[in-house]
Amino acid sequence: MVHITEDLIRRRAEHNECEIFSLEEVTLHQQDLEGIEHIERWCKELKILYLQNNLIPTIENVGRLKKLEYLNLALNNIEVIENLE
């Protein structure tokens, strides 16, 4: 099972000198991700999140990303949506 990790985000944040705590946009498409928990721990400034074409079955606690303006979840296996507030 592949989940978002701090290392994965850091590798995708090269344009931001691998600094993830101030990251406003991250692209994690086509990573075979099955979970998105804990991203709010590392990316508190995140405004744009691309998660399309993964294997994500559950969307929950997205409300923890307080500054999120755009979320792309196209082409996932979403079955459950919870706690969006």
C-alpha positions in Angstrom: 0.0 0.0 0.0 1.5 3.3 -1.1 0.9 6.4 1.0 2.0 10.0 0.9 5.2 10.4 2.9 7.4 13.3 3.8 10.2 11.9 1.5 7.8 11.6 -1.4 6.6 15.2 -1.0 10.2 16.4 -0.6 11.2 14.7 -3.9 8.3 16.3 -5.7 9.2 19.8 -4.2 12.5 20.3 -6.1 11.2 23.6 -7.5 10.9 24.8 -3.9 14.4 23.7 -2.9 12.9 20.6 -1.3 11.3 22.8 1.4 7.9 21.3 2.0 6.6 23.3 4.9 6.1 26.4 2.7 5.0 24.5 -0.3 1.8 25.9 -2.0 1.5 23.3 -4.8 2.4 19.7 -5.1 1.8 17.2 -7.9 1.5 13.6 -6.9 -0.3 12.1 -9.9 0.4 8.6 -11.1 2.2 7.5 -7.9 -0.1 4.5 -7.2 -1.1 6.2 -3.9 -3.7 4.4 -1.8 -3.9 7.0 1.0 -3.5 10.7 1.6 -3.4 10.9 5.3 -0.9 13.1 7.2 -0.2 15.5 4.3 -1.4 18.3 6.5 1.6 17.7 8.9 4.1 18.7 6.3 2.2 21.0 3.9 0.3 23.6 6.0 0.5 26.2 3.2 -0.8 23.9 0.5 -3.2 25.6 -2.0 -3.1 23.2 -5.0 -2.9 19.4 -4.8 -2.9 17.2 -7.8 -3.7 13.5 -6.9 -5.2 12.3 -10.2 -4.7 8.8 -11.6 -3.9 7.0 -8.3 -5.6 4.2 -6.4 -7.2 6.3 -3.6 -10.4 4.7 -2.2 -11.2 7.1 0.6 -11.1 10.9 0.9 -11.2 12.1 4.5 -10.0 15.0 6.6 -9.2 17.2 3.6 -10.5 20.1 5.8 -7.3 20.0 7.7 -5.6 21.6 4.7 -6.9 25.0 5.7 -5.5 26.9 2.7 -6.4 24.3 0.0 -8.1 26.0 -3.0 -7.8 23.3 -5.7 -7.8 19.5 -5.4 -7.7 17.1 -8.4 -8.8 13.5 -7.6 -9.8 12.5 -11.1 -9.2 8.8 -12.1 -9.0 7.3 -8.6 -11.0 4.5 -7.0 -13.0 6.7 -4.6 -15.6 4.9 -2.6 -15.9 6.9 0.6 -15.8 10.7 1.3 -15.7 11.8 4.9 -14.9 14.8 7.1 -14.4 17.4 4.4 -15.0 20.3 6.8 
